[in-house]
Amino acid sequence: MQDLYEEASRQFSVCNACRYCEGFCAVFPAIEERLWIYDRGYIDYIANLCHDCRNCFYSCPYVPPNPFSINIPMLLSSIRLESYSRYTYPQIVSRTLFRKPMLGGLIITLISLVLVYLYAVLTGDPLRLFRRITGPGSFYEIIPYGVIASGGIALLLYIALVLGISSYRYWKSIGGPRSGDVLRAFVRALWDVMIHRYFRGGGVGCSYPGERQVFSRLYLHLSLFIGLALAVLSTITAAIYQEILGILPPYGMLSPPVILGICGGVLMVIGSTGLLYMKARSDKSLINRAMMGLDIYMLVLLNLIAFTGLLTMIFRETSCMGVIFTIHMGLVVALFIIAPYSKIIHILYRYLSLMKYNSSRKAGKNS
């Protein structure tokens, strides 16, 4: 793996000498902060700054078959995958799942679906899964509320623990700021994320899936981003209805939890389906194969979760509800289990890299 980082130092040195791409994104100004000494932590930081817009590849005069053979998108996708497996805790699990992401994700998903189905069958009348159940708390006739709540809390604590340890390991390795600049860097990074700053290439869109610069990827990613946010907000609103107002689901079609859930689900389906289509059309020589598998599996899983959630809403008063709801919950459990070892980890590492970048740029202006 040392060869990968040596190759990164070589390519970065060429980029630093050329500097043609410095206006595209945060990656190239970060490269230019050093002349030629790039340690492993700094290379990981640069790799996780990359949003894979690919403008640099199609603008570079040194891409293959040039003897310099510069391919920054492929290089950084390979390093990102290596950083995921090295920093994500525990390493023995992360290396296994990041090495074979589609196989590992599929196995965990199938196990989750089987376990949730067996629980539903063995803890009550199995025929209730195929029976029409209506009225307040009808979903809890399939899986009790206590099981859903306690299982959800346990899985959230597990995710928080893994992500907390992983973020500390990554932050320490890349040399994140420790001074009072942390809060300012946090806010600026949050703003970069909210406006999707680096999904715009150099302001003209991403060269994705092909050479032509378009904003399609930005819009689809934003659709998935907002969809997830609305789905979370729907869950929070439903919890308020149940725990504070004492109103059990299912809720009316015009109630806030349902409206938020439907809008979120539709946006997630649109975003994930569109991104899968773009990945299918993209140049496979610009991304690590395992990273491609990591991307595809997460998009497929999010798509299925959103789709089965919408189906649960549509068929909630029919005899199909029990089976659809069981499948939906199995997929959600799978998402929670693999979340720290999936493409979701890029949210954490990219955010921390953006914090470091904003802090270092501020320091550079002040010096």
C-alpha positions as CSV (number, residue, x, y, z in Angstrom):
1,M,0.0,0.0,0.0
2,Q,3.0,2.2,0.4
3,D,3.3,2.3,-3.4
4,L,-0.1,4.0,-3.6
5,Y,1.1,6.8,-1.3
6,E,4.3,7.1,-3.2
7,E,2.4,7.4,-6.4
8,A,0.2,10.1,-4.8
9,S,3.3,12.1,-3.9
10,R,4.6,11.8,-7.5
11,Q,1.3,12.9,-9.0
12,F,0.8,15.7,-6.5
13,S,4.3,17.0,-7.4
14,V,3.3,17.2,-11.0
15,C,0.1,19.0,-10.1
16,N,1.9,21.4,-7.9
17,A,4.3,22.3,-10.7
18,C,1.4,22.7,-13.3
19,R,-1.3,24.4,-11.1
20,Y,-3.7,24.5,-14.1
21,C,-6.6,23.0,-12.0
22,E,-6.2,25.1,-8.8
23,G,-9.5,26.9,-9.4
24,F,-11.6,23.7,-9.7
25,C,-12.0,22.7,-6.1
26,A,-10.3,22.5,-2.6
27,V,-8.0,19.6,-3.6
28,F,-5.5,21.6,-5.6
29,P,-5.0,24.6,-3.2
30,A,-4.5,21.9,-0.5
31,I,-1.8,20.2,-2.7
32,E,-0.1,23.6,-3.2
33,E,0.2,24.2,0.5
34,R,3.2,21.8,0.4
35,L,6.0,21.7,-2.2
36,W,6.8,18.0,-2.3
37,I,6.6,16.4,1.2
38,Y,3.3,14.6,1.5
39,D,2.9,12.3,4.5
40,R,0.2,9.6,4.6
41,G,-2.1,11.7,6.8
42,Y,-1.9,14.7,4.6
43,I,-2.6,12.5,1.5
44,D,-5.6,11.0,3.2
45,Y,-6.8,14.6,3.9
46,I,-6.5,15.6,0.3
47,A,-8.2,12.4,-0.9
48,N,-11.2,13.0,1.3
49,L,-11.5,16.6,0.1
50,C,-12.2,15.3,-3.4
51,H,-15.8,15.3,-4.4
52,D,-15.1,13.3,-7.6
53,C,-16.2,16.1,-10.0
54,R,-13.5,14.8,-12.5
55,N,-13.0,18.2,-14.1
56,C,-9.3,17.9,-13.4
57,F,-8.9,14.7,-15.5
58,Y,-10.5,16.1,-18.6
59,S,-8.5,19.4,-18.3
60,C,-5.2,17.8,-17.5
61,P,-2.6,17.7,-20.4
62,Y,-0.7,14.9,-18.6
63,V,-3.3,12.1,-18.5
64,P,-2.5,8.7,-20.1
65,P,-1.0,8.1,-22.6
66,N,1.3,11.0,-21.5
67,P,4.4,9.6,-19.7
68,F,3.4,11.5,-16.5
69,S,0.2,9.4,-16.5
70,I,-1.8,11.6,-14.2
71,N,-5.2,10.2,-13.1
72,I,-6.2,12.1,-9.9
73,P,-9.8,10.8,-9.8
74,M,-8.6,7.1,-9.8
75,L,-5.8,7.8,-7.4
76,L,-7.9,9.7,-4.8
77,S,-10.8,7.2,-5.0
78,S,-8.3,4.4,-4.2
79,I,-6.8,6.4,-1.3
80,R,-10.2,7.3,0.1
81,L,-11.1,3.6,0.2
82,E,-7.8,2.8,2.0
83,S,-8.5,5.6,4.5
84,Y,-12.0,4.2,5.2
85,S,-10.6,0.8,6.0
86,R,-7.6,2.2,8.0
87,Y,-9.4,4.7,10.3
88,T,-12.8,3.1,10.7
89,Y,-13.0,1.2,14.0
90,P,-12.5,-1.7,14.5
91,Q,-10.0,-2.2,11.7
92,I,-10.5,-5.9,11.4
93,V,-14.2,-5.3,10.5
94,S,-13.6,-2.3,8.3
95,R,-10.9,-4.0,6.2
96,T,-13.2,-7.0,5.6
97,L,-16.2,-4.9,4.6
98,F,-14.4,-2.3,2.6
99,R,-12.4,-4.9,0.7
100,K,-15.6,-6.7,-0.6
101,P,-18.3,-4.0,-0.1
102,M,-21.0,-5.5,-2.3
103,L,-20.6,-9.0,-1.0
104,G,-20.4,-7.9,2.7
105,G,-23.4,-5.6,2.3
106,L,-25.5,-8.2,0.6
107,I,-24.7,-10.8,3.3
108,I,-25.6,-8.4,6.1
109,T,-28.8,-7.3,4.3
110,L,-30.0,-10.9,3.8
111,I,-29.2,-11.8,7.4
112,S,-31.1,-8.7,8.6
113,L,-34.1,-9.5,6.4
114,V,-34.2,-13.1,7.6
115,L,-33.9,-12.2,11.3
116,V,-36.6,-9.5,11.2
117,Y,-38.9,-11.9,9.3
118,L,-38.2,-14.8,11.8
119,Y,-38.9,-12.4,14.7
120,A,-42.2,-11.4,13.2
121,V,-43.2,-15.0,12.5
122,L,-42.0,-16.5,15.8
123,T,-43.4,-13.9,18.2
124,G,-47.0,-14.0,17.1
125,D,-49.5,-15.5,14.7
126,P,-47.6,-15.8,11.4
127,L,-50.8,-15.3,9.5
128,R,-51.0,-11.7,10.7
129,L,-48.3,-10.8,8.2
130,F,-50.9,-11.5,5.5
131,R,-53.9,-10.2,7.2
132,R,-55.5,-6.7,6.9
133,I,-54.7,-4.8,10.1
134,T,-56.0,-1.3,10.6
135,G,-56.5,1.2,13.4
136,P,-54.1,3.0,15.8
137,G,-50.9,1.1,16.3
138,S,-51.5,-1.3,13.4
139,F,-47.7,-1.3,12.5
140,Y,-47.0,-2.5,16.1
141,E,-49.1,-5.6,15.5
142,I,-46.3,-6.7,13.2
143,I,-43.3,-5.5,15.3
144,P,-44.0,-4.1,18.8
145,Y,-43.1,-0.5,19.4
146,G,-40.8,-1.5,22.3
147,V,-38.7,-3.7,20.0
148,I,-38.5,-1.0,17.3
149,A,-37.6,1.8,19.9
150,S,-35.0,-0.2,21.9
151,G,-33.5,-1.7,18.8
152,G,-33.2,1.7,17.2
153,I,-31.6,3.2,20.2
154,A,-29.1,0.4,20.5
155,L,-28.1,0.6,16.9
156,L,-27.8,4.4,17.1
157,L,-25.5,4.1,20.1
158,Y,-23.4,1.5,18.2
159,I,-23.1,3.9,15.2
160,A,-22.2,6.8,17.4
161,L,-19.5,4.8,19.2
162,V,-17.9,3.6,15.9
163,L,-18.1,6.9,14.2
164,G,-16.8,8.7,17.3
165,I,-13.7,6.6,17.6
166,S,-13.2,6.6,13.8
167,S,-13.5,10.4,13.5
168,Y,-11.0,10.8,16.4
169,R,-8.5,8.5,14.6
170,Y,-8.9,10.3,11.3
171,W,-8.8,13.8,12.8
172,K,-5.6,13.0,14.7
173,S,-3.9,11.5,11.6
174,I,-4.7,14.5,9.3
175,G,-3.6,17.0,12.0
176,G,-6.9,18.8,12.3
177,P,-6.9,22.2,14.1
178,R,-7.0,22.2,17.9
179,S,-7.2,25.9,18.5
180,G,-10.2,28.3,18.7
181,D,-10.4,28.0,14.9
182,V,-12.3,24.7,15.2
183,L,-15.7,26.3,15.7
184,R,-15.2,28.7,12.7
185,A,-13.9,25.8,10.6
186,F,-17.0,23.7,11.6
187,V,-19.4,26.4,10.6
188,R,-17.7,27.1,7.3
189,A,-17.5,23.4,6.5
190,L,-21.2,23.1,7.3
191,W,-22.0,25.9,4.8
192,D,-19.9,24.2,2.1
193,V,-21.9,21.1,2.6
194,M,-25.3,22.8,2.7
195,I,-24.7,24.7,-0.6
196,H,-22.9,21.7,-2.2
197,R,-20.0,24.1,-3.1
198,Y,-17.7,21.4,-4.5
199,F,-20.3,19.7,-6.6
200,R,-20.0,22.6,-9.0
201,G,-16.5,21.8,-10.3
202,G,-15.0,25.2,-11.0
203,G,-18.4,26.7,-11.1
204,V,-19.4,25.2,-14.4
205,G,-20.6,21.8,-13.2
206,C,-19.0,18.3,-12.9
207,S,-17.5,16.4,-15.8
208,Y,-19.7,13.5,-14.8
209,P,-20.6,11.0,-16.1
210,G,-18.7,12.2,-19.2
211,E,-16.5,15.0,-20.3
212,R,-19.3,17.5,-20.7
213,Q,-19.7,19.7,-17.6
214,V,-23.2,19.5,-16.2
215,F,-25.0,20.1,-12.9
216,S,-27.0,16.9,-13.0
217,R,-24.9,15.2,-10.3
218,L,-25.3,18.2,-8.0
219,Y,-29.1,18.2,-8.3
220,L,-29.4,14.4,-7.8
221,H,-27.1,14.4,-4.8
222,L,-29.1,17.4,-3.4
223,S,-32.3,15.4,-4.0
224,L,-30.9,12.4,-2.0
225,F,-29.5,14.8,0.7
226,I,-32.8,16.6,1.2
227,G,-34.8,13.3,1.0
228,L,-32.7,11.8,3.8
229,A,-33.2,15.0,5.9
230,L,-36.9,14.9,5.4
231,A,-37.1,11.2,6.3
232,V,-35.3,11.9,9.5
233,L,-37.6,14.9,10.2
234,S,-40.6,12.7,9.5
235,T,-39.4,10.2,12.1
236,I,-38.8,12.9,14.7
237,T,-42.3,14.4,14.0
238,A,-43.9,11.0,14.3
239,A,-42.1,10.5,17.7
240,I,-43.5,13.8,18.9
241,Y,-47.0,12.8,17.8
242,Q,-46.8,9.5,19.7
243,E,-44.7,10.4,22.8
244,I,-46.0,13.9,23.5
245,L,-49.4,14.1,21.8
246,G,-50.3,10.4,22.5
247,I,-51.4,9.8,18.9
248,L,-50.5,6.4,17.5
249,P,-49.6,5.7,13.8
250,P,-50.7,5.4,11.1
251,Y,-51.3,9.1,10.6
252,G,-53.5,10.9,8.1
253,M,-52.2,11.5,4.6
254,L,-52.1,15.3,5.3
255,S,-50.4,15.0,8.6
256,P,-46.8,16.3,8.9
257,P,-45.1,12.9,9.5
258,V,-46.8,11.5,6.3
259,I,-46.2,14.5,4.1
260,L,-42.5,14.7,5.2
261,G,-42.1,10.9,4.8
262,I,-43.6,10.9,1.3
263,C,-41.6,13.9,0.1
264,G,-38.5,12.4,1.6
265,G,-39.0,9.0,0.1
266,V,-39.8,10.4,-3.4
267,L,-36.7,12.6,-3.4
268,M,-34.5,9.7,-2.2
269,V,-35.8,7.4,-5.0
270,I,-35.2,10.2,-7.6
271,G,-31.7,11.0,-6.2
272,S,-30.5,7.4,-5.8
273,T,-31.9,6.2,-9.1
274,G,-30.4,9.1,-11.0
275,L,-27.0,8.7,-9.4
276,L,-27.1,4.9,-10.2
277,Y,-27.8,5.8,-13.8
278,M,-24.9,8.3,-13.9
279,K,-22.5,5.7,-12.4
280,A,-23.5,3.2,-15.0
281,R,-22.6,5.6,-17.7
282,S,-19.4,7.0,-16.1
283,D,-15.9,6.2,-17.1
284,K,-14.8,3.2,-15.0
285,S,-11.1,4.0,-15.5
286,L,-11.6,7.0,-13.1
287,I,-12.7,5.1,-10.0
288,N,-11.4,2.3,-7.9
289,R,-13.5,-0.8,-8.6
290,A,-14.2,-1.6,-4.9
291,M,-15.2,2.1,-4.4
292,M,-17.6,1.8,-7.2
293,G,-19.2,-1.2,-5.5
294,L,-19.4,0.7,-2.2
295,D,-21.2,3.5,-4.0
296,I,-23.6,1.3,-5.9
297,Y,-24.6,-0.9,-2.9
298,M,-25.4,2.1,-0.7
299,L,-27.4,3.8,-3.4
300,V,-29.4,0.6,-4.1
301,L,-30.0,0.1,-0.4
302,L,-31.2,3.6,0.2
303,N,-33.4,3.3,-2.9
304,L,-35.0,0.1,-1.6
305,I,-35.6,1.6,1.8
306,A,-37.3,4.6,0.4
307,F,-39.3,2.5,-2.1
308,T,-40.5,0.0,0.5
309,G,-41.3,2.9,2.9
310,L,-43.5,4.5,0.2
311,L,-45.2,1.1,-0.5
312,T,-45.9,0.7,3.2
313,M,-47.6,4.0,3.2
314,I,-49.6,3.2,0.1
315,F,-50.7,-0.3,1.2
316,R,-51.0,0.3,4.9
317,E,-54.7,-0.6,5.0
318,T,-54.4,-3.8,2.9
319,S,-53.3,-7.3,3.6
320,C,-49.9,-6.6,1.9
321,M,-48.9,-4.2,4.7
322,G,-47.4,-6.8,7.0
323,V,-45.0,-8.3,4.5
324,I,-43.9,-4.9,3.0
325,F,-43.4,-3.4,6.5
326,T,-41.3,-6.4,7.6
327,I,-39.1,-6.1,4.5
328,H,-38.8,-2.3,5.1
329,M,-37.7,-2.8,8.7
330,G,-35.2,-5.5,7.6
331,L,-33.6,-3.1,5.2
332,V,-33.5,-0.3,7.8
333,V,-31.7,-2.7,10.2
334,A,-29.2,-3.6,7.5
335,L,-28.5,0.1,6.9
336,F,-27.9,0.8,10.5
337,I,-25.6,-2.2,10.9
338,I,-23.4,-1.4,7.9
339,A,-23.6,2.4,8.1
340,P,-20.2,2.9,9.7
341,Y,-18.6,0.5,7.2
342,S,-20.4,1.9,4.1
343,K,-20.1,4.9,1.8
344,I,-21.9,6.8,4.6
345,I,-18.4,7.1,6.3
346,H,-17.4,9.6,3.6
347,I,-19.8,12.1,5.1
348,L,-17.7,12.1,8.3
349,Y,-14.2,12.1,6.7
350,R,-15.1,14.6,4.0
351,Y,-16.6,17.0,6.6
352,L,-13.5,16.7,8.8
353,S,-11.3,17.4,5.8
354,L,-13.4,20.4,4.9
355,M,-12.9,21.7,8.5
356,K,-9.1,21.3,8.2
357,Y,-9.1,23.0,4.8
358,N,-11.1,26.0,6.0
359,S,-8.9,26.3,9.0
360,S,-5.7,26.1,7.0
361,R,-6.9,28.6,4.4
362,K,-7.8,31.1,7.2
363,A,-4.4,30.6,8.7
364,G,-2.8,31.2,5.3
365,K,-4.6,34.5,4.9
366,N,-3.6,35.7,8.3
367,S,0.1,34.8,7.9
